[in-house]
């Protein structure tokens, strides 16, 4: 089954929006099955198997959050207006294992993969999608072995791409022809949000950049130490015993390596 993270674009969702929605979040339940299938069928360009929906509503290897509008007066104050589904996967078995720096000796290192994300048309631009993603990030952060949250976004879904970038997800890869919809191939962007100390391996370019920054910072520090308050270069002190210049040692060799304190995108 293909996985797709999408901002829902339903034009015919049946439901009324209250003037001042009161949005709350809860887990998806078996009673949500019908509306969950209906919304997915209306707005996603791919079809999910019945087993997927059963796993979502019963919590079989899938965690989920539902957004509901408690202020609705049409008797549907507990009906889904947004949702997100996700699954926990082992880091070593994920497709981003090469984009993750972690202790490979610990076999329990994990990730949270977002399967589907959606907000119905009448409730968009209210921050609901952002809140749902935050629920996932918060959940992932409570799992000591989890190192990140990741997902796929189809290349033409510009609103979703902007949303994830705004939330500091990192676009780490473009997958050509990842999706096949109605016989047409579409690219996918892979986004990652690292948690609990998870990070990507440092590339050579990033290491060179870090080394250059270190040299620049060191040079500035040395210059400032020689510059007096009047803006003139201070004279180097001489040793009274020998009358020779006191040299200031400076090791210009930089050893670039991965450091726990250095974070790479």
Secondary structure, DSSP 8 states (H G I E B T S, - for coil): ----B-----SS------TT--EEEE---GGGHHHHHHHHHHH-SS---HHHHHHHHHTSS-EEEEEEETT-SSS-TTSEEEEEEEEEEEGGGSTTGGG-B--TT-TT-EEEEEEEEEE-GGGTTSSHHHHHHHHHHHHHHTSTTEEEEEEEEETT-HHHHHHHHHTT-EEEEEEEEEEEETTEEEEEEEEEEE-TT-B----HHHHHHHHHHHHHHHHHHHHHHHB-TTSSB----B-TTT--B--------------TT----
